[in-house]
Amino acid sequence: MTAMRNRPIPGSSGRVRAMSLLGDPVLHGACEPVTDFGPSLARLVEDMYATMYAAQGVGLAANQVGVPLRVFVYDCPDDEDVRHLGHLVNPTLVEADGITVRGPEGCLSLPGIEAGTPRFDHAVVEGVTVEGEPVRVSGTGFFARCLQHECDHLDGTVYTDRLTGLRRTRALRAARRAPWGRSG
């Protein structure tokens, strides 16, 4: 058992921000690197945690709350139910390998829609913290899927962009028919 940290729970002082939905241009363009590591970045990360928890997600990229910066947060289990909690600023996917697994994938920007999406079973992401400290995060299984998914967001890719054929057609049709849907 790990010792309790004398720090607030991530997101506990954040505010829930509006979610960008499929079709919003902010989701379909590459995000800019973070250059200002001041209080506004710390506030953004705190708000992103609050938003992710409110939406019952396991990861959230900054462009999903309308901010086109290279930042994401996560609170995601791996396939062994080990919890991974953290954030990455200016992340780079440095490894994505192992077997490819087609597993169910959803997205807070496409609420209620899920599709079997191929992802590598192992991923390593490098970046920095809100304080600018280097960090390297590696994951397998579901957590590897999360890391790849969030890195995709920062490059302007939504998971439906990785789908082909009938899976893609069905997911985009469901998005158009959803109460929040737009053509896309």
C-alpha positions, 0 to 999 in steps of 0.5 A: 500500500502506498502512503497517502499524499498530503495533496488535494485530489486532482480536479477537486478545485477545478471547474467543469468545462463544456465538452467539444463534440465531434465536428467541432474544428478544435478536435480536427487540428493539431494542438500547439505546444505549451510554452507558458508554464504559469498558473493558467496551465495549472488551472487548465489541468485542474479543470480538465480533471474535473471535467473528465471525472464529471463525464466519467471518462478515463482520459481527456485532451485539452482540445476536448474542452476547446483549448488547442494545447498539447495537454492531456489528463488520465485516470485509467486502469490497465488490464490488471486493474492497476490505476494510472493517474496523471497528466502530460504536457507536450506529450510525444508517443515514443513507442507503440508496439506489441500486438494490435488489439481491436477493442471497444473504444469510446470518447467523451467527444462522442458520448454514447458511441463505442466501436472496436478500434485497433490499437497497439497493446503497449505504448510509451509517452514522454512529456513534462508535468505542469512544472516542466519536469520530464516524465515518461509513462508506459502502459499496456492493455487498456491504459496503452489504448488510453495513451494512444487515444489521447495523443491522437487527440492532440494531433487532431485525430478522433478515434473514428478516423482510425475506423474503416468500412462498416465500423466507421460507417456505423459510428459516424451514422450513430454520431449524426443521429445522436442528440448532440450530433452534427454531420461529420 
